[in-house]
């Protein structure tokens, strides 16, 4: 196949990109997205501060710009994200526990209802764990609702859209370490108690300080063995040339090596729109030229 999406589809997977609605007017941005990719995650447009800036006042317009185009092309859409301590609307942090719980459940219900039946997988809870394997203490949900908020969120999400896969999503969980062990224990616990969870997202933001782990595939495989799908959800890898291309190939190979790894999403299209302030972590250069990393990903998807 000659595009990332078609090559991934031939392997029973999607290959998506994070897309920002404010770039869709740029013709090359839009055409690169729709030509090369068969999946999408709105980069910021589904986050709490955007979709529910005031209590129970929902605004889906910028996310809908992306979802409408994606649906017309049959793309796999990931919803990102329902419950996260960051990019939260200001009004949420001042609530007491009772109000925060009802606000969280109302948010999940309201957002999931809007796109019911249209989202392949939701990041129900994002980045709830700390590097040492404890819970992230700066989360208002953790502070006021305690450990049980994750389970409450997943149960509400299952009711709100029974056809969406429900994911837990985090970073620095790509290899085997204290943080991924903690997420693993949570998924194992959820599975044993019948708490609904279908997938785990591995963000996979890699750079010199945080390289592609040697036990990446092994880590994906141990989660899959718990009976959940795994997805690479926000892939970007700092670097250039052959080194970057080899790292990207290793990531693709790891996913292809795990039958329950259902797709890969890169966190942006051209380097110039990466969330990273500097660097060249994506597959397309600033003029939408295909980088060596693009070619290595396509080759790997096509069978290496
Ligand atoms: O839209 C406003 C604009 O109106 C304002 O003038 C400007 C001034 O700073 O800010 C704009 O908002 C920015 C927003 O991106 C949209 O561009 C925010 O400042 C900026 O903080 C925000 O960054 C996003 C970041 O999440 C926030 O945490 C990145 O685009 C987005 O790529 C990044 O994505 C996260 C995932 O959601 C979760 N995992 C990590 C990943 C990378 O940080």
Boltz pocket constraint, residues with backbone or C-beta under 6 A from the ligand:
constraints:
  - pocket:
      binder: B
      contacts: [[A, 43], [A, 44], [A, 86], [A, 87], [A, 171], [A, 203], [A, 234], [A, 267], [A, 275]]
      max_distance: 6.0
